[in-house]
Amino acid sequence: MREVYVAGIGITTFTRLEFPLAEIAAYASMAAMKDSGIDRFDHLYVANMGSARINNQSALASAVVDTLSQTPAGAERIENGPASGASAIKQGFMAVASGMHDVVMVTGAERMREVNNLEATNFVATLTHPLAEYVYGVTLPSHAAMFTKLYMERYGVTERHLAMVGVKNQNNATMNEWAHLQQPITMDGIMDSPEAFTNNPYVSEPLRFFDCCPVSDGGASVLLTTKEIAQSTGRPLVRITGIGQATDTLAVFEREDPTDLLAVRRSARLAYDMAGIEPSDVDVAELHDAFTILEIAESEEAGFFPKGEGHLALERGETEIGGKLPINPSGGLKGKGHPVGATGVAQAHEIVTQLRGEAGERQVADARIGFTCNFGGFGNNVISMTYRREE
Amino acid sequence: MREINAYRCRRCGTLHYPFRMVCKECKENDFFEFDPVPLPRTGRIVTWTRIYNLPAEFEVPTLGVAVVELDNGLRMLGQIDIADPQIGMEVVGSVQVVRRDAYESRYGMVFRAA
């Protein structure tokens, strides 16, 4: 198997974008080509969850490859729910590692603001079990809320801990020019002041507005290639060292222990084993905090903290930039935004930026090994990855 | 009376809900080798939430949903019509319309306090 490097990265602002979806994808891809100095690729993978449903456009990859004037390169759309981004990177990795292609563009893009918030939430809810979950009106926030209630009961996590994740990530986002949310928030404003619960109403008890990621448009790209080609670009060398994927039951209630995110634990272990590292080797992590509780739970399942103690590490400030293990310096999904198909690629974008030492104000000092967790469904399809900076 | 069914594997007897094509336990792989068994109506709440950002076709401001552990040990998700739900609360379910869209009414379990 050949080693696979990230030669270029590109991203759009995550916000409401008044451009067609294919152009959002193309913009991020062009930025990655500019970043690497490579102006052609052999194959394109487009990660996207909703084009056929919310943007009325199927076969999105054909539109993107042509918009980029890269025909006759091969192109496919990869749909794997909110884990589409990491799935597409995995496909790109396999294409380069196998020797089938030398230069592969992986682009995630989503344009969710074409519909209103309720329709966007309903669209994401279509990933749940059609007969045993979706029919009842279950949404992703409600899955996370029911999970949170159990976590509170069992481990002593409180609404304050959730808010602390929200404050940390949204304030990290203010240091990220691409992030959706650019307003700093305080514990006073969302928890303590008399206006707090007007500012921060319930979305699904006990989760509040500032516990949930925004609905965003956006695109992100990574250009994957061989060591020789990556070296020729003169850009810092970042290698994808490990990829792990695991699935779990579609209906969340069917899992033996409903507070167990088994697929996160298994996918992370597979990634660490492939890379030959342990969780303690990781310098910076981007976790899938679509809801604040998920950052806490994933930080445990990925092996950074013991089960039930993620919120204690958070209290101690260990997950802040400058802490022992900075989590979501980009702002995470919570602050940066969550254009579902783009998210997994955007996580890779941030890790590569950090490992290159190009993150500016939000730079994690001496970051050499990075970790991402892209959480599909409600933990039913999860992909973890590890990255390493090389000289 | 409308029922919601669990499915019992004919080879090893394992009960499944929701329906699946291959038995989780014995990986029974013949087609349609499951017997439908109506789900019990009573159980207790494992976890619950009240949803405030419902899909537009729900013409109510909020909706309660819960995971319930049924008396035979299977769990299911249902709507709840309970003013003050608590984890561990005993509930009893009935099959009702849980969702309506332009063309059809969909049935599911709605739980009340026992």
Contacts between the chains, C-beta under 8 A, distances in Angstrom:
chain1	res1	chain2	res2	distance
A	117	B	53	7.0
A	118	B	53	6.4
A	118	B	54	7.2
A	118	B	55	6.0
A	118	B	56	4.9
A	119	B	55	7.7
A	119	B	56	6.8
A	121	B	53	5.7
A	121	B	55	6.8
A	122	B	55	3.8
A	122	B	56	7.2
A	125	B	55	6.9
A	129	B	18	6.0
A	131	B	18	5.9
A	131	B	19	7.5
A	132	B	17	7.2
A	132	B	18	3.9
A	132	B	76	6.9
A	132	B	77	6.2
A	133	B	77	5.6
A	135	B	98	6.0
A	135	B	99	5.3
A	135	B	106	4.9
A	135	B	108	5.4
A	136	B	65	5.5
A	136	B	77	5.9
A	136	B	78	6.4
A	136	B	79	5.4
A	136	B	98	5.5
A	136	B	99	7.2
A	136	B	108	5.6
A	137	B	51	6.4
A	137	B	54	5.7
A	137	B	55	6.4
A	137	B	58	5.4
A	137	B	63	5.2
A	137	B	65	6.7
A	137	B	79	7.1
A	137	B	98	7.3
A	137	B	99	6.5
A	138	B	51	7.9
A	138	B	65	6.0
A	138	B	77	6.6
A	139	B	51	6.1
A	139	B	53	6.7
A	139	B	54	7.4
A	139	B	55	7.3
A	141	B	51	7.2
A	141	B	53	6.5
A	142	B	49	5.0
A	142	B	51	4.7
A	142	B	65	6.0
A	145	B	49	3.7
A	145	B	51	7.8
A	146	B	47	4.3
A	146	B	48	6.5
A	146	B	49	5.0
A	146	B	65	7.6
A	146	B	66	7.6
A	146	B	67	6.2
A	147	B	47	7.5
A	149	B	47	4.8
A	149	B	48	6.9
A	149	B	49	6.7
A	149	B	87	6.8
A	150	B	46	7.5
A	150	B	47	4.9
A	150	B	87	7.9
A	153	B	87	6.2
A	201	B	52	7.1
A	202	B	50	7.2
A	202	B	52	5.3
A	203	B	51	7.9
A	203	B	52	5.6
A	203	B	53	5.4
A	204	B	49	4.9
A	204	B	50	6.9
A	204	B	51	4.8
A	204	B	52	6.4
A	204	B	53	7.2
A	205	B	49	5.3
A	205	B	50	4.7
A	206	B	49	7.8
A	207	B	49	7.9
A	251	B	18	5.7
A	251	B	77	7.3
A	252	B	67	7.9
A	252	B	77	8.0
A	253	B	46	7.4
A	253	B	67	4.4
A	253	B	75	4.4
A	253	B	76	6.6
A	253	B	77	5.3
A	254	B	17	7.6
A	254	B	18	7.5
A	254	B	75	6.8
A	258	B	46	6.6
A	258	B	47	6.8
A	258	B	67	6.8
